[in-house]
Amino acid sequence: MAKGMGRRPGVDLDSGVEDATVLILEWLGEQGVGAMIRVDAERLRDGRPAWTFAASGGALESGMRADGASAAECMSRALLGLREAGLVVPF
């Protein structure tokens, strides 16, 4: 089987995505997509995934959300979700 065919891409925690988060948010805004990333202190204290990315509008037919235990995991999941929704972020 060719690489990646028939399989969902994995989350890449070493991609440096957290360093590009502001650029990604700016790019999404330019596309008419409202987006944010936040950390929830209560979930962090409870040992639950505390980071959340949310986006809606523009080319997204419906809103989307991605959660993660770190900013990197959250944004990596967000990029996967955006790609699945047909919005390929140039990252």
Secondary structure, 3 states (H helix, E strand, C coil): CCCCCCCCCCCCCCCCHHHHHHHHHHHHHHCCCEEEEEECHHHHHCCCCCEEEEEECCCCCCCEEEEECCHHHHHHHHHHHHHHCCCCCCC
